[in-house]
Structures are given as structure tokens and as C-alpha cells.
Amino acid sequence: MMIDDVLIVIPCLNEETHIESVIRQLMSEPRPNRFLVVVADGGSSDRSCEIVKGLCQDYARLRLIHNPKRIQAAAINLAVRTYGADFKYLLRIDAHSGYPDRFLDRLSQQIIVTDADSIVVPLQTTGQTSFQKVVAAVQNSKLGTGGSAHRHLGANRWVDHGHHALFDLKTFCDIGGYNESFAYNEDAELDYRLTKAGHKIWLAGSLPIKYFPRTTLRALFIQYFRYGRGRALTVKSHNTPLKLRQLAPISIVPLCLLALLGFALNSTILMIPAVSWAVTCNLMAIPLALKHKDQKILAAGVIAMAMHFAWSLGFWRAYTLERTEAHFPLPRLQPLNSKKRPTHLMPTEQAERITL
């Protein structure tokens, strides 16, 4: 049974490689009787907007809006404010990902059976270039994720966090939507507020989506720096305890500083913790290379070290130097009545009321 009244939102920023295939897949598979797909673009400098505008001519239930704040949290909130009054459910689709067949149809079955407030899914990283394949090997293993439930295939179960997919839209609005002061980690921060308010999150462990990783070491380092920053802001905002798998990467920058001090003082003892971390990462790369039957995966140890260090650096910088901006609880996210929608947000010259 397919749920009805679904607002599908795709945050987008320079996704010309993936955006068309994602939209065409959504439009070609079983869909609700009442739905709308909204691409919220954060100022793409590539052909993303041009591609979406062209697809709007093919699909009457596709819209393109401009997201001036650029970040994903703001993109989804903006789409909900603009169009959410007409819908009961919210489906988040990430342009930089690949989705299993009949994704919404299968999510519908999960939310009907469980009566969950949020359905989350696992992420499986898929590499195309040699560098991406090494990153994928790390991100799909405990070396890169610490055993996080939503980064590995598994059974369907109740969780406190996962990769966002389907929401009860009223619940999403009631808790204030995404916190727009979070450029990264907005999903974990929202999940904390969801569970604290007594709402339930269901992991659809049999519905993994494909995630395409960064293509360069520099881009990967920046991404994990921002992840660490986002986690620190969540901790500071809510005084949340850290899990054991998060404590390990947090320690990396202090261990490296201790090693530098040991080098300056010619003290081997002070260098042992950092050296042990480096050795462990590279030893764990060996079974990964054997598993994938690819000697290039031996570089996974170095990639993992870069990810750990960047995450730790981002965490400590934000934790020690940045202030949190949001005040809790967040005000309710209020969708606009259809008659009050700003016409300049519509993708066509003549804005019309959506026919559902």
C-alpha cells in the first residue's frame, strides 16, 4: 500500500552529474496520487538549474526553488514552508546518492506497519574512481564508521539516528524542522530533538542507498572537518553525551599534539599513542584489501587517518572557539497557505496553484 500526500524535497548544489537520473527515477516508479517534487538549489554554478528547468517541462509536479542559505537544512525547511501545507509526509532525497528500486513504495510499507515518526535508511558508499573505491572501503567498514548502525546493512529496528528518508510532516514541523545553524550534522541534531520529544525512529535496514564519496583527499578532509564541527555544535547545544565510537576520533588531535611534544622532548613514551593509532589504521587496511581483492585498498589506512584527524580537528575547533546560535525548543515550522506562496519561487514565468 502506497502512502499519499508526499512532499519530496531534493537539496541541490552543483549536482549536474546526478540530478537528472535521480529525478527521472522518482518520476518513473510507483508514486502517490498526490505528490510534489521540489528541488531546492543553493546557487549552483554548474548546469544543475538548467537541467532541472528542462525537466520541469516534462514533469508537471516538479518545482525548482532558490535556497539563498545554500545549506541542506535550509533547503528542506524552505521547501516545507513553501509547499508543506498540502502534504502529510516529507521524503528527503539527496542528489548525490543512488536509490533502490521502488524506494518510496517500500518506505511506505515500513511507515504504515511501524507507525514511526521517521524512517531512516543505511548508507552504502560506492566508488567509481580508484580513490573513491578506497574511500568506500573505509566508509563501509568499522575503520571509518566505528560500527554506526546506519552505515551497515542489517535488520529493521528502532534506532536513535540514521540517514534521513521519510518523515511524518506534522511531526517534522512541530519540532521546528532542521536547525539552520547546522551546515553539517543537521540530521543527528534533529534526531536528538525527535527522540527527546518522545518520537520514534525506525531503521529500514534492508533499504540501503548508494552514496558517492568525495573525489579528492582535500575534499574528503574538508567534509570530515565539517562533520566534526557539526558534532561539536550538537554536543554544545544539547549537552549530549558522546558515544564510545565518537570518543576515539576526538582523541586524535590531542594524541598528535602529544606526539609532537614527545618529538621535541625526545620522549618516545609520549609518541606511542599516536604511533599506535597510525599502525592500527594501516593494519586494519590489510583485511580490507584482501576482502576486496585489490591491493590499492591498502591505502585505506592513510585515508582513514585523514578522516579521523579532520573530524577531530573540526570537533575541537568548534568546541573551543564557536558559540551555538539556536535557542531551544525551536519554534514550529509553519508551512504557508497555498494562496500566500511567493510567486518568484516558482520555476515558470506564470506561477500557478499546484494541481494535485
MARVOLO-617754 format. One record per residue (C-alpha): residue in three letters; x, y, z. Coordinates in steps of 0.001 Angstrom, whole numbers, always signed. Example, Ala and Ser with C-alpha at 12.3 -4.5 7.8 and 13.67 -1.06 7.14 Angstrom:
residues 2
{aa ALA X +12300 Y -4500 Z +7800};
{aa SER X +13670 Y -1060 Z +7140};
//
This chain:
residues 356
{aa MET X +0 Y +0 Z +0};
{aa MET X +1353 Y +3411 Z -1020};
{aa ILE X +1031 Y +6427 Z +1277};
{aa ASP X -497 Y +9569 Z -188};
{aa ASP X +214 Y +13306 Z +149};
{aa VAL X +4023 Y +13248 Z -105};
{aa LEU X +6272 Y +16285 Z -470};
{aa ILE X +9595 Y +15139 Z -1958};
{aa VAL X +12498 Y +17554 Z -1426};
{aa ILE X +15907 Y +17372 Z -3115};
{aa PRO X +18556 Y +19791 Z -1779};
{aa CYS X +20955 Y +20582 Z -4602};
{aa LEU X +24289 Y +22349 Z -5065};
{aa ASN X +26363 Y +21631 Z -8174};
{aa GLU X +24873 Y +18206 Z -8833};
{aa GLU X +24742 Y +18205 Z -12636};
{aa THR X +26211 Y +14684 Z -12697};
{aa HIS X +23424 Y +13097 Z -10662};
{aa ILE X +20338 Y +15334 Z -10512};
{aa GLU X +18645 Y +14220 Z -13743};
{aa SER X +18924 Y +10499 Z -13042};
{aa VAL X +17589 Y +10967 Z -9505};
{aa ILE X +14554 Y +12935 Z -10709};
{aa ARG X +13783 Y +10586 Z -13599};
{aa GLN X +13931 Y +7584 Z -11280};
{aa LEU X +11458 Y +9221 Z -8900};
{aa MET X +9105 Y +10057 Z -11734};
{aa SER X +9256 Y +6651 Z -13420};
{aa GLU X +8497 Y +4490 Z -10370};
{aa PRO X +5228 Y +3944 Z -8453};
{aa ARG X +4184 Y +7270 Z -6941};
{aa PRO X +1410 Y +8563 Z -4682};
{aa ASN X -1727 Y +10075 Z -6202};
{aa ARG X -829 Y +13383 Z -4532};
{aa PHE X +2841 Y +14354 Z -4537};
{aa LEU X +5227 Y +17127 Z -5488};
{aa VAL X +8982 Y +17034 Z -6122};
{aa VAL X +10826 Y +20219 Z -5134};
{aa VAL X +14485 Y +20822 Z -5982};
{aa ALA X +15896 Y +23484 Z -3634};
{aa ASP X +19065 Y +24781 Z -5254};
{aa GLY X +21684 Y +26582 Z -3184};
{aa GLY X +23222 Y +28595 Z -6018};
{aa SER X +24753 Y +26010 Z -8308};
{aa SER X +27450 Y +27255 Z -10654};
{aa ASP X +27183 Y +24235 Z -12958};
{aa ARG X +24265 Y +23095 Z -15164};
{aa SER X +22113 Y +21784 Z -12297};
{aa CYS X +19427 Y +24504 Z -12542};
{aa GLU X +19365 Y +24347 Z -16324};
{aa ILE X +18802 Y +20593 Z -16165};
{aa VAL X +16002 Y +20895 Z -13614};
{aa LYS X +14276 Y +23687 Z -15551};
{aa GLY X +14294 Y +21446 Z -18610};
{aa LEU X +12809 Y +18580 Z -16625};
{aa CYS X +10063 Y +20906 Z -15330};
{aa GLN X +8779 Y +20982 Z -18899};
{aa ASP X +8460 Y +17183 Z -18829};
{aa TYR X +7034 Y +16791 Z -15324};
{aa ALA X +4128 Y +18941 Z -14114};
{aa ARG X +4780 Y +18001 Z -10478};
{aa LEU X +8371 Y +19206 Z -10377};
{aa ARG X +9404 Y +22582 Z -8979};
{aa LEU X +12720 Y +24434 Z -8677};
{aa ILE X +13234 Y +26999 Z -5903};
{aa HIS X +16241 Y +29054 Z -4888};
{aa ASN X +17779 Y +28377 Z -1480};
{aa PRO X +19707 Y +31563 Z -547};
{aa LYS X +21193 Y +29990 Z +2594};
{aa ARG X +22763 Y +27235 Z +447};
{aa ILE X +22872 Y +24520 Z +3116};
{aa GLN X +20705 Y +21375 Z +3098};
{aa ALA X +18905 Y +22144 Z +6362};
{aa ALA X +17686 Y +25461 Z +4989};
{aa ALA X +16763 Y +23884 Z +1642};
{aa ILE X +14371 Y +21381 Z +3180};
{aa ASN X +12867 Y +23877 Z +5617};
{aa LEU X +12269 Y +26330 Z +2776};
{aa ALA X +10517 Y +23706 Z +664};
{aa VAL X +8342 Y +22688 Z +3636};
{aa ARG X +7435 Y +26312 Z +4399};
{aa THR X +6560 Y +26934 Z +777};
{aa TYR X +4653 Y +23759 Z -109};
{aa GLY X +4204 Y +21693 Z +3052};
{aa ALA X +641 Y +22797 Z +3858};
{aa ASP X -670 Y +20490 Z +1130};
{aa PHE X +1012 Y +17294 Z +2329};
{aa LYS X +1126 Y +14710 Z +5119};
{aa TYR X +4588 Y +13198 Z +4567};
{aa LEU X +8047 Y +14527 Z +3750};
{aa LEU X +10575 Y +12499 Z +1756};
{aa ARG X +14173 Y +13731 Z +1741};
{aa ILE X +16164 Y +12750 Z -1337};
{aa ASP X +19868 Y +13577 Z -1653};
{aa ALA X +21029 Y +14353 Z -5176};
{aa HIS X +24489 Y +12908 Z -4510};
{aa SER X +23102 Y +9401 Z -3942};
{aa GLY X +21630 Y +6405 Z -5731};
{aa TYR X +18326 Y +4897 Z -4613};
{aa PRO X +16974 Y +1335 Z -4701};
{aa ASP X +14042 Y +476 Z -6930};
{aa ARG X +10578 Y +1413 Z -5634};
{aa PHE X +12162 Y +3350 Z -2798};
{aa LEU X +9094 Y +5378 Z -1776};
{aa ASP X +6775 Y +2401 Z -2210};
{aa ARG X +8925 Y +282 Z +128};
{aa LEU X +9309 Y +3113 Z +2639};
{aa SER X +5525 Y +3484 Z +2628};
{aa GLN X +5118 Y -108 Z +3773};
{aa GLN X +7572 Y +479 Z +6626};
{aa ILE X +5873 Y +3608 Z +7971};
{aa ILE X +2397 Y +2052 Z +7728};
{aa VAL X +3435 Y -1085 Z +9631};
{aa THR X +5544 Y +645 Z +12310};
{aa ASP X +3643 Y +3938 Z +12712};
{aa ALA X +7079 Y +5554 Z +13110};
{aa ASP X +7546 Y +9324 Z +13036};
{aa SER X +10692 Y +8983 Z +10934};
{aa ILE X +12060 Y +6249 Z +8671};
{aa VAL X +15822 Y +6224 Z +8203};
{aa VAL X +17965 Y +4043 Z +5939};
{aa PRO X +21539 Y +2716 Z +5762};
{aa LEU X +24227 Y +4308 Z +3604};
{aa GLN X +26488 Y +2163 Z +1419};
{aa THR X +29371 Y +4075 Z -141};
{aa THR X +30082 Y +3237 Z -3794};
{aa GLY X +33285 Y +4284 Z -5544};
{aa GLN X +33869 Y +4849 Z -9249};
{aa THR X +37460 Y +6130 Z -9372};
{aa SER X +40358 Y +4343 Z -7660};
{aa PHE X +40405 Y +6982 Z -4915};
{aa GLN X +36656 Y +6687 Z -4339};
{aa LYS X +36912 Y +2901 Z -4095};
{aa VAL X +39463 Y +3235 Z -1296};
{aa VAL X +37238 Y +5767 Z +476};
{aa ALA X +34257 Y +3440 Z +20};
{aa ALA X +36165 Y +555 Z +1597};
{aa VAL X +36881 Y +2734 Z +4637};
{aa GLN X +33402 Y +4224 Z +4941};
{aa ASN X +31745 Y +814 Z +4678};
{aa SER X +33890 Y -616 Z +7494};
{aa LYS X +34275 Y -90 Z +11227};
{aa LEU X +37581 Y +1630 Z +10483};
{aa GLY X +35620 Y +4531 Z +9023};
{aa THR X +32319 Y +4401 Z +10900};
{aa GLY X +33035 Y +2832 Z +14278};
{aa GLY X +30121 Y +455 Z +13759};
{aa SER X +27368 Y +3075 Z +13322};
{aa ALA X +24101 Y +1198 Z +12645};
{aa HIS X +23053 Y +3229 Z +9608};
{aa ARG X +26394 Y +2734 Z +7846};
{aa HIS X +25982 Y -1035 Z +7633};
{aa LEU X +23318 Y -3366 Z +6292};
{aa GLY X +21275 Y -5035 Z +8992};
{aa ALA X +17872 Y -5832 Z +10369};
{aa ASN X +14986 Y -3399 Z +10590};
{aa ARG X +14868 Y -1935 Z +14095};
{aa TRP X +14257 Y +1092 Z +16281};
{aa VAL X +17265 Y +3455 Z +16473};
{aa ASP X +18171 Y +6922 Z +17705};
{aa HIS X +19756 Y +8081 Z +14430};
{aa GLY X +20099 Y +7208 Z +10766};
{aa HIS X +20230 Y +8638 Z +7252};
{aa HIS X +17028 Y +10603 Z +6793};
{aa ALA X +14384 Y +9443 Z +4344};
{aa LEU X +10668 Y +9691 Z +5264};
{aa PHE X +9027 Y +11882 Z +7922};
{aa ASP X +5573 Y +12444 Z +9254};
{aa LEU X +5381 Y +16069 Z +8109};
{aa LYS X +3381 Y +17338 Z +11077};
{aa THR X +5956 Y +15912 Z +13486};
{aa PHE X +8783 Y +17447 Z +11441};
{aa CYS X +7108 Y +20855 Z +11630};
{aa ASP X +6142 Y +20537 Z +15305};
{aa ILE X +9764 Y +20131 Z +16419};
{aa GLY X +10889 Y +23081 Z +14285};
{aa GLY X +12307 Y +21262 Z +11254};
{aa TYR X +16038 Y +21280 Z +10721};
{aa ASN X +18235 Y +23590 Z +12766};
{aa GLU X +19554 Y +26011 Z +10147};
{aa SER X +22575 Y +26947 Z +12241};
{aa PHE X +23929 Y +23476 Z +11383};
{aa ALA X +25583 Y +23248 Z +7974};
{aa TYR X +26554 Y +19657 Z +8823};
{aa ASN X +25236 Y +17117 Z +11336};
{aa GLU X +21771 Y +18637 Z +10962};
{aa ASP X +20341 Y +15120 Z +10737};
{aa ALA X +21795 Y +13906 Z +14052};
{aa GLU X +20767 Y +17141 Z +15752};
{aa LEU X +17187 Y +16768 Z +14545};
{aa ASP X +17121 Y +13098 Z +15581};
{aa TYR X +18165 Y +14120 Z +19088};
{aa ARG X +15221 Y +16532 Z +19322};
{aa LEU X +12874 Y +13919 Z +17835};
{aa THR X +13721 Y +11223 Z +20364};
{aa LYS X +13833 Y +13676 Z +23261};
{aa ALA X +10276 Y +14713 Z +22397};
{aa GLY X +9194 Y +11062 Z +22529};
{aa HIS X +9012 Y +10381 Z +18795};
{aa LYS X +10155 Y +7117 Z +17208};
{aa ILE X +12780 Y +6476 Z +14505};
{aa TRP X +12717 Y +3242 Z +12501};
{aa LEU X +15758 Y +1991 Z +10563};
{aa ALA X +14735 Y +274 Z +7322};
{aa GLY X +17883 Y -1830 Z +7289};
{aa SER X +17001 Y -3596 Z +4031};
{aa LEU X +16772 Y -348 Z +2017};
{aa PRO X +20349 Y +935 Z +1692};
{aa ILE X +21056 Y +3889 Z -582};
{aa LYS X +24254 Y +4359 Z -2535};
{aa TYR X +26435 Y +7276 Z -1518};
{aa PHE X +29080 Y +8615 Z -3908};
{aa PRO X +32089 Y +9872 Z -1892};
{aa ARG X +34333 Y +12874 Z -2471};
{aa THR X +36773 Y +12535 Z -5344};
{aa THR X +39895 Y +14109 Z -3794};
{aa LEU X +41704 Y +13884 Z -475};
{aa ARG X +41318 Y +17628 Z +54};
{aa ALA X +37543 Y +17486 Z -440};
{aa LEU X +37308 Y +14460 Z +1862};
{aa PHE X +39340 Y +16225 Z +4561};
{aa ILE X +37100 Y +19317 Z +4394};
{aa GLN X +33979 Y +17149 Z +4559};
{aa TYR X +35122 Y +15334 Z +7706};
{aa PHE X +36333 Y +18565 Z +9283};
{aa ARG X +32779 Y +19863 Z +8869};
{aa TYR X +31317 Y +16638 Z +10240};
{aa GLY X +33417 Y +17026 Z +13375};
{aa ARG X +32376 Y +20653 Z +13670};
{aa GLY X +28709 Y +19721 Z +13399};
{aa ARG X +29016 Y +17063 Z +16094};
{aa ALA X +30707 Y +19541 Z +18450};
{aa LEU X +27914 Y +22066 Z +17967};
{aa THR X +25332 Y +19378 Z +18702};
{aa VAL X +27150 Y +18456 Z +21911};
{aa LYS X +27348 Y +22099 Z +22965};
{aa SER X +23742 Y +22854 Z +22051};
{aa HIS X +22184 Y +19943 Z +23913};
{aa ASN X +24871 Y +18740 Z +26341};
{aa THR X +24595 Y +15330 Z +24717};
{aa PRO X +26939 Y +12534 Z +25848};
{aa LEU X +29322 Y +11171 Z +23253};
{aa LYS X +29252 Y +7528 Z +22234};
{aa LEU X +32353 Y +5361 Z +22524};
{aa ARG X +32810 Y +5276 Z +18745};
{aa GLN X +32870 Y +9097 Z +18759};
{aa LEU X +35359 Y +9383 Z +21599};
{aa ALA X +38024 Y +7569 Z +19592};
{aa PRO X +38343 Y +10116 Z +16739};
{aa ILE X +38004 Y +13038 Z +19156};
{aa SER X +41244 Y +11910 Z +20811};
{aa ILE X +43294 Y +12021 Z +17593};
{aa VAL X +44297 Y +15700 Z +17587};
{aa PRO X +45358 Y +15602 Z +21279};
{aa LEU X +47351 Y +12422 Z +20593};
{aa CYS X +49108 Y +14071 Z +17635};
{aa LEU X +49934 Y +17134 Z +19725};
{aa LEU X +51286 Y +14845 Z +22416};
{aa ALA X +53454 Y +13116 Z +19807};
{aa LEU X +54825 Y +16451 Z +18626};
{aa LEU X +55691 Y +17308 Z +22205};
{aa GLY X +57354 Y +13920 Z +22566};
{aa PHE X +59398 Y +14545 Z +19425};
{aa ALA X +60504 Y +17938 Z +20747};
{aa LEU X +61451 Y +16451 Z +24110};
{aa ASN X +62908 Y +13287 Z +22592};
{aa SER X +60386 Y +11249 Z +24602};
{aa THR X +59308 Y +8009 Z +22927};
{aa ILE X +56603 Y +7370 Z +25513};
{aa LEU X +54698 Y +10487 Z +24505};
{aa MET X +54742 Y +9404 Z +20861};
{aa ILE X +53460 Y +5862 Z +21451};
{aa PRO X +49681 Y +6625 Z +21433};
{aa ALA X +49764 Y +8434 Z +18071};
{aa VAL X +52069 Y +5850 Z +16542};
{aa SER X +49769 Y +3075 Z +17785};
{aa TRP X +46800 Y +4763 Z +16118};
{aa ALA X +48682 Y +5045 Z +12809};
{aa VAL X +49854 Y +1434 Z +12954};
{aa THR X +46360 Y +190 Z +13825};
{aa CYS X +44764 Y +2044 Z +10912};
{aa ASN X +47245 Y +590 Z +8441};
{aa LEU X +46982 Y -2928 Z +9864};
{aa MET X +43196 Y -2784 Z +9551};
{aa ALA X +43630 Y -1878 Z +5880};
{aa ILE X +45152 Y -5313 Z +5160};
{aa PRO X +41983 Y -7390 Z +5668};
{aa LEU X +40038 Y -4755 Z +3720};
{aa ALA X +42411 Y -5156 Z +764};
{aa LEU X +42094 Y -8942 Z +980};
{aa LYS X +38301 Y -8710 Z +1179};
{aa HIS X +38101 Y -6532 Z -1924};
{aa LYS X +40963 Y -8377 Z -3673};
{aa ASP X +42532 Y -5045 Z -4525};
{aa GLN X +45994 Y -4028 Z -3356};
{aa LYS X +45091 Y -359 Z -3813};
{aa ILE X +42817 Y -711 Z -768};
{aa LEU X +45992 Y -893 Z +1332};
{aa ALA X +45842 Y +2911 Z +1126};
{aa ALA X +42718 Y +2718 Z +3296};
{aa GLY X +44860 Y +3163 Z +6403};
{aa VAL X +46107 Y +6565 Z +5246};
{aa ILE X +42619 Y +7607 Z +4109};
{aa ALA X +41164 Y +6610 Z +7468};
{aa MET X +43849 Y +8599 Z +9302};
{aa ALA X +42968 Y +11702 Z +7250};
{aa MET X +39268 Y +11241 Z +8045};
{aa HIS X +39913 Y +10727 Z +11777};
{aa PHE X +42265 Y +13700 Z +12047};
{aa ALA X +39956 Y +16038 Z +10089};
{aa TRP X +36931 Y +15047 Z +12207};
{aa SER X +38888 Y +15563 Z +15414};
{aa LEU X +40267 Y +18911 Z +14246};
{aa GLY X +36800 Y +20148 Z +13282};
{aa PHE X +35358 Y +18979 Z +16586};
{aa TRP X +37956 Y +20697 Z +18775};
{aa ARG X +37931 Y +23930 Z +16785};
{aa ALA X +34150 Y +24252 Z +17105};
{aa TYR X +34018 Y +23034 Z +20685};
{aa THR X +36638 Y +25510 Z +21903};
{aa LEU X +36063 Y +28534 Z +19649};
{aa GLU X +32457 Y +28618 Z +18404};
{aa ARG X +29219 Y +29565 Z +20088};
{aa THR X +25906 Y +27891 Z +19370};
{aa GLU X +23276 Y +30164 Z +17874};
{aa ALA X +19945 Y +28358 Z +18206};
{aa HIS X +17646 Y +28593 Z +21207};
{aa PHE X +15595 Y +25547 Z +22158};
{aa PRO X +12958 Y +24474 Z +21660};
{aa LEU X +12876 Y +25720 Z +18073};
{aa PRO X +9651 Y +27448 Z +17015};
{aa ARG X +7232 Y +25366 Z +14976};
{aa LEU X +7989 Y +25329 Z +11255};
{aa GLN X +4870 Y +26878 Z +9725};
{aa PRO X +4015 Y +25994 Z +6091};
{aa LEU X +2459 Y +28783 Z +4058};
{aa ASN X -1117 Y +28641 Z +2882};
{aa SER X -1078 Y +27950 Z -862};
{aa LYS X -2537 Y +31411 Z -1587};
{aa LYS X +344 Y +33095 Z +243};
{aa ARG X +3184 Y +31398 Z -1620};
{aa PRO X +5682 Y +33908 Z -3065};
{aa THR X +5321 Y +33643 Z -6825};
{aa HIS X +9005 Y +34384 Z -7510};
{aa LEU X +9860 Y +30943 Z -6135};
{aa MET X +8021 Y +29169 Z -8920};
{aa PRO X +10057 Y +27757 Z -11830};
{aa THR X +7823 Y +29146 Z -14562};
{aa GLU X +7133 Y +32745 Z -15518};
{aa GLN X +3453 Y +32401 Z -14633};
{aa ALA X +3108 Y +30897 Z -11158};
{aa GLU X +42 Y +28720 Z -10872};
{aa ARG X -1543 Y +26987 Z -7935};
{aa ILE X -358 Y +23388 Z -7811};
{aa THR X -2842 Y +20893 Z -9190};
{aa LEU X -2567 Y +17790 Z -7011};
//
